[in-house]
Amino acid sequence: MWALLMHTVNASSLKIHSLLSEDADNPAKVEISARMAGTGTDHTAMEQLVSRLSLEAGVSAVSWEIVPQEEI
């Protein structure tokens, strides 16, 4: 999953600021969180990334939200 995330981000205008991996409530699952930044108000790159990740076997949920720049 890490390789797919990195490859997809590197092919876009997005920049990763941090990645976090931690055990989920279910011991068979892991939760991955990424803080990313993009420019402008065109959310196409993020929507494509989320769409691509959601197609992966074993991925049970994918979401994203816009946060103020100072929180990144």
N, C-alpha and C positions, 0 to 999 in steps of 0.2 A: 504494500500500500504506500509506503514511504516513497519508493521509486516512482510510482505513478503520480503521486502528488508533486514531487520535485520536477518531474519531466513536464507535467502539464503547466505548472507555474512558470518554469523557465521558458516555455513557448508562448507566454502571454506577457501582458504589461504589468502583472501583479508582482509584488515583492513580499517575501515572507519576513516577518519581524521576529516571530518565535513559534516554536512547535512544542507541544506537550503531549505526552502519552501517559495514561494512567489506567489502572485496572478499573473496570466497570463493576456494577453490582453483581452481574453474572460473571463467574470466574472464567468462562469461556470467551469473554469479550474484552476488548480494550477500547477506551475512548481516546480519540486523537483530537486535539484542539490546535488550530493555527491562527495566529494573528497576522493579518496581511494588509497591505496597502495598495491602492491603485490610484490613478489620477482621474479627475473629472467626475462626471455623473453617469458615464456609460458603464453599466454593470454587466455588460455582455461577457467579459472574461470570467468574472466570478460565477455567473450563471452557467457558463460552459463547464467550468471546473466542477461545480456542484453536480451538474447533470452527469458528467463523466464518472465521477466518483460513485454516484448512486447506482450505476449500472454494474459495479463490481460485485462478484459473489461474496457473500459474507458481510456486506455493508448493510446495516439495518436502518440507519438514519443519517441524513446529511442536511445541514442547515447553514444559513449565513445571516448576518445582520450588519447594519451600518452602525459604527460607533464613531464618536468624535475623534479627531486626529490626536488630541492629547491623551487619549486612553490607549493608543497603540504603543 
